[in-house]
């Protein structure tokens, strides 16, 4: 059983107000983590822009591109909600 399943089992019997509090905390953690990822992404983008302006070569590995695409998809999903 993974952690998410343990959390689910643990809150199944909670009264609605307490379950709602857990949900709010999960949403808070998601937003907090997203803000940190967004800041890191913005810093990397700015670094790339600075390097391009200085005429330096830019190399981006596949993992970075995949992470960037995933973050864009997540932002689009959040915007649709």
C-alpha positions, -999 to 999 in steps of 0.1 A, spaced: 0 0 0 14 34 -10 13 66 10 -17 80 -9 -37 49 -2 -28 51 35 -39 87 37 -72 78 19 -78 49 44 -69 72 73 -94 99 64 -124 78 52 -140 78 87 -133 115 94 -164 137 99 -169 161 69 -154 192 86 -122 173 94 -119 157 60 -123 192 45 -95 205 67 -72 177 53 -82 186 18 -74 222 24 -40 212 37 -33 190 6 -42 220 -16 -20 243 4 10 219 0 3 216 -37 3 254 -42 34 258 -20 53 232 -40 41 247 -73 53 281 -63 87 267 -56 88 249 -90 76 280 -108 104 301 -92 130 275 -102 117 274 -137 116 312 -140 152 314 -128 163 288 -154 145 306 -182 161 339 -172 195 322 -171 189 309 -206 179 343 -218 210 359 -203 232 332 -219 216 338 -253 221 375 -250 257 369 -242 261 347 -273 268 316 -252 256 282 -263 227 267 -245 223 230 -240 191 216 -226 188 179 -218 158 158 -225 149 154 -188 147 192 -184 125 196 -215 102 168 -202 99 185 -168 92 218 -185 64 203 -206 49 187 -176 49 220 -157 32 237 -186 5 210 -187 0 213 -150 -4 251 -152 -29 247 -180 -49 222 -160 -50 245 -130 -61 274 -152 -90 253 -165 -102 244 -130 
